[in-house]
Amino acid sequence: MNVQENVPLAPLTTLKIGGPTRYFAECKNVAEVQDAVAFARSRNLPLFVLGGGSNLVISDAGWPGLVLRIAIAGIDERNENGKAIFEAGAGEEWDNFVARAVAHNCAGVECLSGIPGSVGGTPVQNVGAYGQEVAETIESVLALDLRDNQLCELCNEACGFNYRTSIFNTNERGRYIILRVTYALTPGGRPRVQYADLKKHFTGWQQVPTLSDTRDAVRRIRASKAMLITPGDPDSRSAGSFFKNPVLSSEQHEKLRRRAATRGLQIPSYPALDAQHKISAAWLVEHSGFSKGYGDGRVGISRKHALAIVNRGDATAADIVALKEQIQQRVKEIWGVCLQPEPVFVGF
Ligand SMILES: Cc1cc2nc3c(=O)[nH]c(=O)nc-3n(C[C@H](O)[C@H](O)[C@H](O)COP(=O)(O)OP(=O)(O)OC[C@H]3O[C@@H](n4cnc5c(N)ncnc54)[C@H](O)[C@@H]3O)c2cc1C
């Protein structure tokens, strides 16, 4: 394991923001991960596990300890009880894994095409898009438990998946380093075309869309919203959606509905959100004075997506935090709803 010093972190993130880390180690296998953990322990350094850097806001000061970047590669495939079991190293790029699953005609992750980041990052916030979540296909997660330094295999239930949460980003945050994820996919399964944008895309099609058609459609729709990292598209220099869709109680929802009515507005209803008492964070942001393209400085809102805060060039983490707070405050004042950020804040 090679430990480097004073490594800039901004280039390792999709927002391209943040200071350096005091120490940095890229780990290609379990033994290297264990060595890096031992290195941090022996020097009493705080440890941060980095995947693809697509869900992070790193502070301008950077990280005072060790950043351990997971680079464990490899995808193994086998058939078991009618399922295609894929074991993927945590450092594999997520979209490469999806491409491979789709090429092998296995259903279950096609709607998650184009999400940036690593395989190991997917269980952390139970990534989801276009009507699918990884929780539906993750069979188990191999992790290093930092409590006792032992490897452990966590089954799906043990991961505690929920909307954008799991044990890895809630009650057991910082306890596990994810090394490998096992997905159970359906060979020859039909793609899930339930989400409104996808249905619209396939309107008028004579033939039933294949998994590959669905992957292409998702990537195309994502690109139109700058939710696909596209070189040369400044609107994709983001951390994706910056706020989670708030989950409200029936009472809170009713209050919000009445507030909207006094302004002559109607809370939009989407089957995918309604089922879970979720409301659109994008709608709240847009109806609080922050429209697409907002801001003329170094940070602003994407011109293609109201929920993406973008670095327009030379923005600092402080700029990002200032805009985040401005949005949260306005939404709270107008709608009485506290928006929770989706990215992880590091070194603040
Ligand atoms: C343009 C864009 C679009 C996006 N669209 C979506 C979307 O549609 N749906 C969605 O859910 N998300 C989306 N995201 C967010 C992000 O891509 C996902 O959350 C992704 O899974 C993060 O993975 P990562 O490897 O980049 O993790 P990082 O950003 O590197 O890390 C995120 C968190 O996970 C932890 N972590 C990462 N790897 C490991 C590991 N191996 N072991 C333990 N902890 C780990 C980190 O410590 C950190 O706390 C989007 C982001 C961007 C930039």
The ligand as an ORCA input file, in Angstrom:
! r2SCAN-3c Opt
* xyz 0 1
  C     -24.755     13.877    -11.857
  C     -25.154     13.027    -10.674
  C     -26.321     12.293    -10.706
  C     -26.689     11.484     -9.615
  N     -27.854     10.782     -9.668
  C     -28.229     10.009     -8.642
  C     -29.444      9.268     -8.686
  O     -30.161      9.276     -9.678
  N     -29.789      8.519     -7.614
  C     -28.994      8.444     -6.502
  O     -29.372      7.740     -5.545
  N     -27.823      9.131     -6.421
  C     -27.421      9.907     -7.452
  N     -26.253     10.618     -7.381
  C     -25.441     10.556     -6.172
  C     -24.257      9.554     -6.233
  O     -23.897      9.286     -7.569
  C     -24.573      8.226     -5.550
  O     -24.929      8.433     -4.217
  C     -23.362      7.267     -5.597
  O     -23.770      5.980     -5.234
  C     -22.225      7.682     -4.679
  O     -21.180      6.738     -4.858
  P     -19.659      7.175     -4.798
  O     -18.856      5.958     -5.039
  O     -19.391      8.320     -5.692
  O     -19.537      7.616     -3.276
  P     -18.762      8.874     -2.665
  O     -19.374     10.126     -3.156
  O     -17.309      8.717     -2.844
  O     -19.129      8.693     -1.117
  C     -20.438      8.906     -0.665
  C     -20.570      8.303      0.741
  O     -20.438      6.893      0.647
  C     -19.355      6.443      1.440
  N     -18.707      5.348      0.711
  C     -18.373      5.308     -0.596
  N     -17.815      4.118     -0.886
  C     -17.793      3.411      0.268
  C     -17.314      2.117      0.621
  N     -16.744      1.301     -0.270
  N     -17.456      1.714      1.922
  C     -18.036      2.511      2.835
  N     -18.491      3.747      2.559
  C     -18.368      4.195      1.283
  C     -18.444      7.652      1.608
  O     -17.650      7.527      2.786
  C     -19.470      8.768      1.698
  O     -19.988      8.820      3.002
  C     -25.856     11.433     -8.463
  C     -24.659     12.192     -8.441
  C     -24.316     12.962     -9.539
  C     -23.033     13.744     -9.502
*
